[in-house]
Amino acid sequence: MLKIRPAQQYDKDDVLKFCVNTFDWGDYIDQVWNSWYSDPNGRLIIAEYKSEEYTKQLNAGRQSSTIVAVSHVHLCPNRKMIWLEGIRIRSDYRRRHVATELIKKMLEYGIEQDAKESAAIVSANNVPSQILMQRNGFVKISKWNYFSGHKTQNGLSTNGYKVRVANLGDINGIFKYLKSSEIFKLSGESYVDMWRWYPLDPTTLHHLITNKIVLVAENVDSSIIGVVIVNKDDGEQFQILYLDANANQLSVLKHLVIYAINLDYLKIKEHERLQIFSPQVPFVHSVMKYIGINQCEEFLLYKRKI
Ligand SMILES: CC(C)(COP(=O)(O)OP(=O)(O)OC[C@H]1O[C@@H](n2cnc3c(N)ncnc32)[C@H](O)[C@@H]1OP(=O)(O)O)[C@@H](O)C(=O)NCCC(=O)NCCS
């Protein structure tokens, strides 16, 4: 008998035992367990198998069961969307619809919270997960590139436009630009924060601009021609969370990236690690190559109404 229930702190060791070499690079559940477990806006859930033997034992006053899966659901700051993450099924319990049951439970959490939409990210290499998402009614919304590398010295002179930190007076100009941007459409109108993809709407943009993490490129006539959102995460790792400039303006995109990397208040040191998320557009690769970043992975953003 399969039971899905909220995780307890004492489940941690059992769960971490099967979350070790999930992917060829390992796994990260051990690093996020504590924050997911105590997430006030989410739920960490586990699946456990109880055999018939278990029921008999229970009647005899003894309990034992096998924990076979884990996942986390998080209510996004706009409270309209839930984010599904960390689905892990013990390898010997796969293809028994355990992940499907976890997804159902996470969607139920979304309904309880009155959220309207659910979303998740899947690596382009992870075909089983892609099928799982599709079988559960999720639709592929956008493709993303994740670049990683290290800061190197690079300069570029501007040509008739300037790059600067955005202020609140730019909101309308930025949205006018985004609404006509092919890249914004391709992004599913989203940006990334701590490996979660959120809708990039005016309220969110207001918040990001207040935090001084939105940069714009503007033309001589002051119209916006490119937008970048940056961050340094909790581990002080520099990230670009959104990257957008007109395809005909490759140099604008280069400038935005180089300006971001060299922003004084982000204090990014030479050779520090950079992580760059970008909606998948071919010309971004040449910009990354220019700044010395060649490592790239692809991710797919899935969404489903709830
Ligand atoms: C991907 C994963 C979560 C699937 O879990 P699962 O419990 O086996 O999935 P389910 O049994 O609910 O599968 C539902 C459907 O998805 C599809 N599916 C799942 N795994 C599949 C696989 N390996 N190959 C092809 N299709 C697969 C099937 O259509 C399946 O239905 P069916 O068995 O009736 O044909 C599991 O393999 C896993 O833990 N993988 C490693 C971690 C991981 O990739 N997590 C997701 C990160 S986004």
Ligand as a Chemical Component Dictionary entry (heavy atoms), coordinates in Angstrom:
data_LIG
# 
_chem_comp.id                   LIG 
_chem_comp.type                 NON-POLYMER 
_chem_comp.pdbx_formal_charge   0 
_chem_comp.three_letter_code    LIG 
# 
loop_
_chem_comp_atom.comp_id 
_chem_comp_atom.atom_id 
_chem_comp_atom.alt_atom_id 
_chem_comp_atom.type_symbol 
_chem_comp_atom.charge 
_chem_comp_atom.model_Cartn_x 
_chem_comp_atom.model_Cartn_y 
_chem_comp_atom.model_Cartn_z 
_chem_comp_atom.pdbx_ordinal 
LIG C1  C1  C 0 11.581 10.434 -13.568 1  
LIG C2  C2  C 0 11.040 9.745  -12.320 2  
LIG C3  C3  C 0 10.715 10.810 -11.275 3  
LIG C4  C4  C 0 9.763  8.970  -12.714 4  
LIG O1  O1  O 0 9.211  8.386  -11.547 5  
LIG P1  P1  P 0 8.220  7.134  -11.638 6  
LIG O2  O2  O 0 7.589  6.955  -10.308 7  
LIG O3  O3  O 0 8.932  5.978  -12.217 8  
LIG O4  O4  O 0 7.151  7.682  -12.683 9  
LIG P2  P2  P 0 5.686  7.104  -12.909 10 
LIG O5  O5  O 0 5.657  5.650  -12.652 11 
LIG O6  O6  O 0 4.709  7.945  -12.183 12 
LIG O7  O7  O 0 5.570  7.362  -14.489 13 
LIG C5  C5  C 0 4.428  7.912  -15.118 14 
LIG C6  C6  C 0 4.607  7.821  -16.607 15 
LIG O8  O8  O 0 5.772  8.564  -17.015 16 
LIG C7  C7  C 0 6.464  7.845  -18.058 17 
LIG N1  N1  N 0 7.780  7.393  -17.582 18 
LIG C8  C8  C 0 8.274  7.396  -16.334 19 
LIG N2  N2  N 0 9.524  6.906  -16.313 20 
LIG C9  C9  C 0 9.832  6.568  -17.578 21 
LIG C10 C10 C 0 10.986 6.006  -18.204 22 
LIG N3  N3  N 0 12.082 5.687  -17.498 23 
LIG N4  N4  N 0 10.955 5.798  -19.542 24 
LIG C11 C11 C 0 9.862  6.123  -20.270 25 
LIG N5  N5  N 0 8.727  6.648  -19.732 26 
LIG C12 C12 C 0 8.717  6.879  -18.408 27 
LIG C13 C13 C 0 5.603  6.642  -18.387 28 
LIG O9  O9  O 0 4.694  7.039  -19.386 29 
LIG C14 C14 C 0 4.885  6.396  -17.085 30 
LIG O10 O10 O 0 3.662  5.736  -17.227 31 
LIG P3  P3  P 0 3.632  4.131  -17.548 32 
LIG O11 O11 O 0 4.655  3.482  -16.636 33 
LIG O12 O12 O 0 2.214  3.767  -17.210 34 
LIG O13 O13 O 0 4.001  4.002  -18.991 35 
LIG C15 C15 C 0 12.062 8.697  -11.748 36 
LIG O14 O14 O 0 12.561 7.925  -12.811 37 
LIG C16 C16 C 0 13.238 9.332  -11.015 38 
LIG O15 O15 O 0 13.222 9.486  -9.804  39 
LIG N6  N6  N 0 14.283 9.678  -11.769 40 
LIG C17 C17 C 0 15.495 10.285 -11.207 41 
LIG C18 C18 C 0 15.235 11.659 -10.650 42 
LIG C19 C19 C 0 14.592 12.594 -11.638 43 
LIG O16 O16 O 0 14.883 12.601 -12.823 44 
LIG N7  N7  N 0 13.706 13.438 -11.094 45 
LIG C20 C20 C 0 12.986 14.418 -11.829 46 
LIG C21 C21 C 0 13.799 15.656 -11.936 47 
LIG S1  S1  S 0 12.901 16.854 -12.870 48 
# 
loop_
_chem_comp_bond.comp_id 
_chem_comp_bond.atom_id_1 
_chem_comp_bond.atom_id_2 
_chem_comp_bond.value_order 
_chem_comp_bond.pdbx_ordinal 
LIG C1  C2  SING 1  
LIG C2  C3  SING 2  
LIG C2  C4  SING 3  
LIG C2  C15 SING 4  
LIG C4  O1  SING 5  
LIG O1  P1  SING 6  
LIG P1  O2  DOUB 7  
LIG P1  O3  SING 8  
LIG P1  O4  SING 9  
LIG O4  P2  SING 10 
LIG P2  O5  DOUB 11 
LIG P2  O6  SING 12 
LIG P2  O7  SING 13 
LIG O7  C5  SING 14 
LIG C5  C6  SING 15 
LIG C6  O8  SING 16 
LIG C6  C14 SING 17 
LIG O8  C7  SING 18 
LIG C7  N1  SING 19 
LIG C7  C13 SING 20 
LIG N1  C8  SING 21 
LIG N1  C12 SING 22 
LIG C8  N2  DOUB 23 
LIG N2  C9  SING 24 
LIG C9  C10 SING 25 
LIG C9  C12 DOUB 26 
LIG C10 N3  SING 27 
LIG C10 N4  DOUB 28 
LIG N4  C11 SING 29 
LIG C11 N5  DOUB 30 
LIG N5  C12 SING 31 
LIG C13 O9  SING 32 
LIG C13 C14 SING 33 
LIG C14 O10 SING 34 
LIG O10 P3  SING 35 
LIG P3  O11 DOUB 36 
LIG P3  O12 SING 37 
LIG P3  O13 SING 38 
LIG C15 O14 SING 39 
LIG C15 C16 SING 40 
LIG C16 O15 DOUB 41 
LIG C16 N6  SING 42 
LIG N6  C17 SING 43 
LIG C17 C18 SING 44 
LIG C18 C19 SING 45 
LIG C19 O16 DOUB 46 
LIG C19 N7  SING 47 
LIG N7  C20 SING 48 
LIG C20 C21 SING 49 
LIG C21 S1  SING 50 
# 
